[in-house]
Amino acid sequence: MPQPIAISTISHINWDDLDTDKFADEEALIADLLASNPLSEGQRRSAVRLGRDLVEKARATGRKKGMMESFLEEFGLSNSEGLALMCLAEALLRVPDAATRDDLIAEKIRSGDWGAHKGQSDSWLVNASTWGLMLTGRVIGAPRALLKGPGKFVQGLIRESGEPVIRAAMMQAMRIMGEQFVLGRDVEAALKRGQRIVSSGQAAHFSFDMLGEGARTQADADRYFEAYSNAIDQVAKSKHPKAPPEQSSGVSVKLSALHPRYEAVNESRVMDELYPRLRTLCDRAAKINMHLCLDAEEADRLVISLKLLERLTAEPSLQGWDGLGLAVQAYQKRSTRVIQDLIKLARTSGMRLMIRLVKGAYWDSEIKHAQVSGYPNFPVFTNKQNTDLSYIANARAMLAGSPSIYPQFATHNAHTYSAIELLAADAGVGEYEFQRLHGMGEALFDAADAGGKVRIYAPVGAHEDLLPYLVRRLLENGANTSFVHAFLDPDVPVEHVVEDPIAKVEAGPRRHPRIPTPPRLYGPERSNSRGLDLSQLSARDAISNAMAEMRARPVIAAGAIVSGEALTASGEDVLSPGDGARIGTCLEASESVIHQALDAATDYQKDWDQLGGAKRASILRAMGDTLEENAPRLIALMAREAGKTLADGVDEVREAVDFCRYYATQAEADFEGPTRLPGPSGETNHLQLHGRGVFACISPWNFPLAIFTGQIAAALAAGNTVVAKPAEQTPLIAF
């Protein structure tokens, strides 16, 4: 039998220390999770058996799939129409004008065979949505004479109203779906509709989520704040005064919706500007003892969300409130430590926390973001079964932390549900709940007869705000291997629907074999340049230290460099555009120095060319490695001299490093000896590439490191020598 997890109390938690596990080795972490035995052998067999029983029971009722499942099955990621719809919905969020929206809809809708989906779904609402999409596809660019049947009606509308009807048809299809995916346009409407669901026994309570993604402007943040405030007021009207948070509905809050710059790099600003708003919402929720959950977002925002949570637990006005909560994503490699630290926080603060465990909603973007940013690894697991294992291990830890925390388990998976029931019974914990998304999972919890302990996570908002939510649901559940596809599908064997994830982990592989870690993004060709994760305090400190050193040491005296010799002397002052401070001096090259440089470059060009591509490649790679090692110093200098933001500075150093490595690869491939050409018998011909001479490289001010380096690296790789002139605004970086 698994042993309870021992949790010691501490007076203060260093949340930044969590960053040491952000990019942990996946295989080692999974080995540790397996060694912790989250389920005993008997529990593993029982979880599979009970899960299969639930699937068979649900299928035996003849119940049809819910609206969300039906839509995901018909328009998933396995067909071009699903992909077109997802791309369209995502892109429409950023299109400000009607004309461009019309063009975008025309392009995407034309790409799909919508007629093939007509009448194919068990849900008439999905079929209605398909008809709306199909009409849009036919109307755009189609001769009106070809429209027949219902199309004549559309033809008449177009004749009267013009092109906006096209956009309206698309939005009408979305609106039809929105009626099912969104519980109500506002919380008042959602509460009325939700009462019918509660009366039917499908759920006990709701967690209302205001539709919409992160705020981009202060006006957005103001609007979301008002929406959350109104939601709390509306829930208060329906809540029994003495009902505890776990026995009444609540609200989920996206912290990124309350501030347009909710990022770790802006921590002081977030604490000064976002926190008072969050505290106001919590004060209002605490006054009526209502549940308020801080929703999970991207991995870069985990630590700052935990700091906000800890600060809330210390507020005198919130003492005695049991409704404060946080969502934790099991697919994050740090989730186990987060759960343990949250239990410590609950015990030391004396405030019971409601912890909502989810599997995770941003997997695809986390993978891509890590690769593009050059992180050492991914912050999330790459294999689905690894996330399932992590979820079970975290569920066990949460149950062990009861009653200091109130466990909430968000899942639509029959095996996960069964495993939690077994773990709770073994731990003797009866105070916990399950959660499901509105429009999904009804069949599972009906079969389990668990409606009385189910909370529905319910989106609330206008239909135009549905698109980002729909995109996220498509990405989470749109694959044809998704559990939601298979649960009620009689063509999928029950044993394939409910499998033991621990057995799949044990069978391997421990990480996804076709997803290269960020450093290996380019395979054997070259190493990806290493990025700095500015959400981590250690990365920000490295740049801050470089800034401090730059201010403390003597100013940089830049001058011409000829054949490796720096010809420096006092010159004109170089001032920072940010604060006008003197950061160095620059001595302009005289005519004689320029001739000296040109002569030296000309004299050495043949020797440099004769080194060959491989030797030049090794020098260029060493150059790239040295740039990478000095990244904090270079980023600090670009901020001081060019006014670069830190994020832009990180990207520019990486671009310079990539130039060095890319051209090194080209030098080896194209400039290392002669290549024999095909030809007739008795005749041999060879092609060999050489440098052309001396190149003059003149770089702009806006990319003072990357373009300056890239031009030089390209010319050197090909066997040329170089004279380089930086932009007059940024000579120190070039020097």
N, C-alpha and C positions, 0 to 999 in steps of 0.2 A: 504494500500500500504506500503511495507517495507520502512523504513526511511533510508536515507544515513548514513553511518558510519562516525562519527566525528573522525578525526585523527589529533592529536596535533603534533607539530614539536618539536624535541629535538636535542641537539647539538651532542650527542654521544649515541650510543646504546650499552648496556651491553649484548652482544650476549650470554655469559655464563648463564645469567639469564633465558634463554629459557629452560635450563635443569630442572627448577622447574616444567615444564609442560610435561617433556619427558614421565614420567610414570603416568600421571594423571588418575584418576578413569574414566573409559569409560562411565559409566552410568551418572555420574554427568556432564561430558563434553557434552554428547549427549543432556541432558536436557537443557543445556545452548544454544546449537545450535538450538534446537527446539524453545526455548523462543525468539530467535532473529528473528524468522519468515522470513527465507531467501526467501520464496515465499508466496505471498498472496494466499488466497483460490481460487480466480479467476485465478491466474497464474498457480496454481497447476492443475486445471481442463484443462486449455488451453494447458499446456505442455504435458499432457497425450494425449489429442485429436490430437495435431499437430504431436506428435511422432508416434501415430498409423497411421495417414495419410501418413507419410513418409514410414513406413513399407509396407503399402498396395500399395503405388505408386511404390516402389522398386520391390515388388513381381509381380506387374502387368506387368512390362516390360519384365518378363521372363529372367532377367539377371541371369547368373550363378555366383556362388561364386568365389571369387578371389582365387589365388593359396594358399595364406596363410590360408584362411578360410577352403579351401578344405582339406589341409594337416592336420590342427588341428582337423577337423571333423573326418577324417579317422584314424589318429594316435593321439588321445587325451589321457587324463589320465584315461579314463574309460575302456581301454582294455590293455591286457598284452603286446601287440606289442608296443603301445605308451609308456608304462612305460619302456620297454626294450630299445627302441630307445633313450628315454630321458636319461636313466642311461648310455647307451653306449656313447652317445655324450658327456655327462658331464665327464665321466671317461677317455675318450680318450684324454682329454686336459692334463692329468697328466701322460700319458704313454710315456716315452722317447724313447723306442726302438720298432722296427718293430715286433720282435718276440712276445713280450708281447701284442702288439696291436692285432696281429693275434689271440692269445689265448682269449683275451677279446671279440673280435668280434664273435669268434666261440661260446663262452658261451652265449652271449646275443642274438645273432640271432637265435640260436637253441631254445630259450625259447619262440619264437613267432610263431603263425600260420599265416605266411605272405601270404600264398596262399589264405586265406579267404578274404584278402583285394584286391586281384587281380581283376582289372577291376571294382571295386565297386565305385570309385569316379567319379564325373562329370568331373574332370580335367584329361586330358590325361597325364599331367606332373606328377601328383600324382601317376597315374597308372604306369608310367614309373619308378618312384622312387620305387614303390612297387615291380616291376619286378626285379629291381636291388637288392633290399633287399632279395627277395624270392630266387633269384639265389644264393646269398651269403649263405643263410640258407641251400639250397640244396647241394651246392658244398662242404661246410665244412664237412668233415668226411663221405661224401657219396661215395659209390663205383662208379667209373667212368662209369662202364657199364650201370648204371641206368639212366644216363643222356641221354635224347632224345630231339629231336627238337632243339630249340635254345641252349639247354644245350650242344649239340655236339660242338658248336662253343667255348663255355666256356671250354669244355673238352680239346679241342685242345690248347687253350691258357695255360691251366694249364700244359699240357704236355711240352709246350715250355718254359713257364715262371716260373712255380712252384707256391709256396704258396703266393707270393706277389699279385697274381691276386685276391685272396680273399679280401685282404685289398683294392685293387683298386676298386673292385665291390662295396664295402661299400662306399668308397669315391666318386665313380661316382654317386651313388644315392644321396649323399649329394650335389654333384656338380649340378645335375639337379635341385634340389630344390634351390640351391644357385643362379641360374640364375634368379629366381623370387624373392627371399627374399632380395638379394643384388642388389642395383641399378647399381653398376659397380665395377670392380676390383680396380679402382682408381677414383679420383674425375673427371679427364678429361673425362673418359668413362661415368661416372655417369651424368655429365652435358649434354653430347650428348644425352644419352637415356632420361634424364629428360626433354629435350627440346621437345621431341615428346609428353610427358605427358602434358606439359604446352600447347602445340599447340592444344591438344585434348580438352582442357578446364577442365580437371580433377583437376588441381592444378595451383596455381600461382607461388609458390616458393618452395625451398627445404631447409632443415637443414641437412647437411651432417654429418654423424656420422661414425668415423673411427672404424671399427670392431676390437674387441679385448677387453679383460678385463684389470684389473689393472696391472700395471707393477710389476714384481717380482724381477727384477734386474735393475741395472742402464742401462744396454744395452737395456732392454725393454723400459725404459723411453726415452732413446735417440732415439730409433726407432719411438716411438709414437710422440715425439716432431717433428721429421722430417716429419712425415705423416701429422700432423696438419699444420705445416708451408707450406708444399706443397699444402694442401687443400686450405688454404687462398690464396695462389698465383694463383691457378687455378680458384677459384671463382672470384678473382679480374679481370682476363682476360675476363670473361663473363659478368661482372657487368657494367651497365651504370654508368658513373662517377658521375652523379647527382642523381642517384636513392637512396632514403633513405633506411635504413636497413629493414624496414617493407615491402618494395617493391622490395626486391631482396633476393637472396639465401644467406645462412650463414652456419656456422659450429658449431657443438656441441662438447664440450671438456669434457672428463672425467678427472677430476683432479687426480684420482688414477692412470691414465695412465702416468702422468708426473713425478711421484716419487714413488719408491718402498716402502717408509715408510710414506705414506700419512695417518697419524693417529693423533688424537688429542693429544696423549701422546708425540708426537714428534713435537709439535707446533713450537718451536723455529727453529728446523731444517727445517720444511716445509717452514717457512717464509724466511729462509736464502737460501734455495736451490730450492724449487719448485716455489716460488713467482716470482723470476726474469724470469724464463721461461714463466710463465703465462703472466707476463707483456709484454714480448717480443711478444707473440702471439697477445695480445690485442693491442699493438702499431701498429702492421702490419694491424690488422683489422680496427683500428680507422683511419688509414691513408687513407683507401678507404671507410670509413663509412659503414662497413659491419657488419652484425649481428653475434655475437659470444655468445653462450649460455654455461654457466657452468652447466653441466648435474647433475641431482640428483643421489645420491648414498645411501649407508646405513645410517640409523639414527645416528650411531656413528660419522658420518662425517659431519653432518649438520652444527654444530656450527663453525667448522673450515672453512667450505666453505663460510659461511657468513662473517667471519673475512677477508678472502681473497678478497671477493667481496667488502667489505667496503674499504679496503686498495686501491683497484683499483679505486674506485670513487674519491679518494683524489689525484690521480696522475695528475700532471699538464699537462702531454703529452696527457691525455685522455679527457681533458675538451672539451666539445662541441660534443663529440661522443654520439650518441643515440642508439648504437647497442649492448651495453653490457647487457647480460641477465642471468637469473638463472631459473632453473627448480625447482618447489615446488611440493611435493607429498602430495595430499589431504588425504591419508590414515594415515599420521603421526598426532598424537594428537596435535603437536605444530604448525600445518600448519596455523591456523587462526592467531596466534601471529606472525608467520613468515611473512605472507602477510602484516599485519599491519606495522611491523617494516621495511619491504622493501619499503613500500610507504613513511614512515618517512625518510628513508635513501635517497630515490630519491629526496624528497623535500628539505632536508637540504643540500644535496651535489650539487643540481642543475643539476644532470645528470639523464635524463630519462632512466629508466630501462625497458627492455623487459622481462616480467615474464611469464614463461611457466607453466601452471597448468596441472599436470598429476595426475592420480589416484594412481599410484605406481606400481613398478615392482619387489619388493623384499619381498613381504608379507610373503611368506612361510619361508624364511630364517630369517626374523625379529622375527617371532613367535618362531621359534626353538631356535634362538640365545638367546632370552630373557629367555626362560625356562632353557636352559643349563647353562646360566651364573648366574642364581639365582637373576635376577632383581626383583624389587618390583611389576612390572606390565609390560605390553607390550608398546612399543613406537608407535604402530599402532592400528587402530581399528580392532576388531575381526569379525565384521559383515560387509558384503559387502554393505548393505543399509546405514550403518553408514558412510562409505567412500563416498557414493553417496551424502548423506546429507552434509557432510563436503565440498565436491567439489562444490556444489551449493552455500553454504554459502561463500566459498572463492571466487567463481566467482563473486558474488555480491559485495564483498569487493574490488576486483580488478577493477571492472567497476567503483566503487565509487572513486577509486584512480586515474583514468584517468583524465588528460593526463600526470600526473607525471610518470605513468607507462604505458606501452603498453601491454594490456592483450593478451595472447595467450592460447587458450583452446584446449588441446589435448584430444580427445575423439572419440570413435566409437559408442557411445550410442545415440539412437534417442531421448530419453527423455532428456538426458543431453544437447544435441544440442538445442532442442526446448526451454528448460528452459533458456539457455543462451541468445538465441535470444529475448525472452520475457524480460529478465532482462536488456539487452542492450537497447532495445527500451524504456523501462520504465525510464532508467537513461539518455536517450538521448545521448548515446555513440555510435559513428559509427566507431571509429578507434580501431579495434580488429581483431583477426584472429582465425581460427580453425587449428588444426594440426591432422594429421593421420599418422599411420605407413605405410611405403611402402608395398604394397601387401595386405593391409587391409582397410576396410572402404569405398572403392570406391562407393559401391551401395548406402550407406547412403547419401554421399555428392552429388552424381549424382541426387538422388531423390530430394534433397533439392536445387538443382541448385546452389550450393555454391562454385563451384570450384574456382571462382575468389578470394575467401578469405580463401583458404586452403593452408597450407604449409605442405609438406610431409617430415616427419622425415625419412631420407633415409640412411640405412647402406651402407658403402662403404668398400671394402676390398677383400682379396683373399678368396677363398672358404674354405680353411682350418681354417679360423677365424670365419666361420659361426656357428660352433657348440655351443659355449656359448650363442650366440644370439638366436639360435633356441631353446635351452633349456629354456631360459628366456621367450620366447614367448609361449612355451608349458605350462610352469607353470602358466603364466598369463591367457591364453585363452584356455587351453586344456581340462578343465572340460566340461562335456556335458551340464552344466547349463549356460555356458558362453553366453553372448549376441551375440558374433560372430557366434555361432552355430545356434542360433534361428532366426536371422534376416531374412534370406531368406528361412527358412524351412517352407513349407506350412503346415506341420503337427503340427506346434506349433501355437496355437491361437494368434492373434495379441495382445489381451489384456494381454497375459502372457509375451509377448516380451516387451511391454512398460507398466510398472507399476510405480505408484507414489512411489518413495523411501521414501518419508516423511511419507506416510501412512503406509508403512512397518515398519518404525522405531517406529511410534506411536503404532502399534499393538504389538510390542515387539517380542522377548526379546531384551533388549538394548545392550546386549553383547552375544557372542556365548556361548551357554550352555555347549558345549562339548569340549571347549578349556580351560583347567584349567590355571589360572594365575600361574606364576612361583613359588610363595611360596606354592601353593597347588598342585604342580606337582605330589606328591605321595599320594594325597588324605588324608584320615583319618589316614593312617599308620604313617606318620611323616611329619614334615615341611621340605621343601627344604632348604638347606643352603643358606644364603644370600650372594650374590656377591657384588663386588664393580665395578661400571661402570667407568673405567679409562678414558672414553671419557669426563667425567664430571669433571670440574675444582675442585668442592668441594671434590670429591673422591681423586683426586691427591693431593690436599692441605692437607687432613687428613693424608696421608702417609708422605708427606713432613714434616709436623709438628712433626710426630712421629720420623722421622729421625733427625730433629733438636734437639728434646728433648733428643734423645739417645746420640747425640754428646755432648750436654751441661751437662748432669748429670754424676755423677761418673760412672766409668766402672763397669760392672757386675762381681761380684765375685761368681763364681759357685763352688759348691762342692756337696758332697753326701747329700741326703735327706732321713732320716730314720723316719718313723712314723710321717711324717709331720714336723719334725724338720730339718732345713737346717744347715748342718755342714760346714760352710764356713770359709775360711781362705785364706791367700795369697797363690797363686799357680803360675803356669806357665802362661805366657801371651798368650792370644788368639788374633790373628791378622786377620784383614779383608783381604780376597784374592783380593779385588778390589783395595785398595790403601795402604795396609800394615799397616794401622792404628791400634793401640791397642784399642780393644773394650771390653776387659775383661780379667779375669784370671780364671783358672780352677785348682782346687785341686783334684788330683787323689785320689780315695778311697783307704784307707789302707786295709790290710787283716782283721784287727780287725773290721773295719767299715763294710766290706762285711759280716762278720759273724754276726755282730749285725743286719744288714738288713735282712739276711736270718732268723735269730731267730725271729725277730719281725713279718715277713711275715708268718712264720709257726704258731706262737702263735695266730695270729688274723684270720687265714683262716676260721676256723669253725664259728666264730662269723659273719664274712662277708658272708659266705655261708648261714647262718641261717636268714639273713636279708630278703631273698626271692627276686625273680626277680623284683617285682614291686618297692620295695624300692631301689634296685640297679639301676633300670631304671631311677628313679627320680634323683639320684645322677649323672648318666651319662648324662642325658639331661641338668642338670644344668652345667655340665662340658662343653658340647657343646655350650650352650648359652654364657658361659663366654669366651670361645675361640672366638666366633663370635663378642662379644662386644669389644674384644681387637684386632680385625683383623688388623687395621693399624699398631699397635705396633709390632705385630708378623711379618707382611709383611716387615716392616722396618728392624727388626732384621735378618730375613732370607736373605734380600738383603746384609746386612753388613757382616754376618758371613758365609753364604753359597754361596754368589754371585748369588742369585736368581734374575731373572727379576721380576718386579712388577706384571706382569700378571701371572707368575708362582707362585708368592707368594699368590696372591688372590686365585688361584685354590687350592693351598696346604692347606690354612686355611679352605676353604670350604670342602675339602676332610676330614680333621680332624674332622670337625663338623659333617659331614655326618656319619663318623664312629661311633661317640658317639651316634647319634640318631638312627642309624640302629641297633646297638647292644643293645641299650635300648629297642627297639621294640622286638628284639629276646629274651631278658631276660624276658620280660613280657609274651611272648607267650609260652616259653619253660621251664621256671624255676620258675613259680609261683604255687607251690603246686602240689600234685599228680594228675595224669590223670588215670581215671578208664579204664581198658582194657576190651574188650569183652571176655566172658567166659561162661562155663556151669552154669546151675541153682544151687544155693546154694554155689557158689564159687565166691569170688571177688578178683580181682587182680588189683594192681595199679602200675603205672610207675612214678617215680619222679627222675628228673635229679638234680645232685649236682656237685659242683666244685670238682676238683681232688686234689688240693693242691696248691703249689707255682709254678708259671711259671717264667722262665727267658726270658726276651724279649730283643733282641739285634737288634738295627735298623741301617740302612745304612745312609750314609751322603747325598745321593741325594734327599731323602725325610725326612728331619730332623724333621719335625713336624707331617706330615700326618701318616707315617708308625710308628714312635715312639708312637703316640697317638693311632693309630688303633690297634696295637698289645696289648697294655695295656687295651684298652676299651673292646676288645673281651674277654680277659681272665677274667677281672673283671665282665663282664656281666654274665659269666657262673659260678660265685661263687668262683673264684680262687683269691688268692692274687698274687702280682707281684714284682719281682725285675727287674729293667730295666737298661740297659746300652746303652747310646747313642753312635753314631759314634764319634771317637776321634776328627774328624774335626768340629763337631757341638755340643759341650756340652752346650753352652749358651742357645740355643733354647730349648733343653731338660730341662735345669734347670728352 
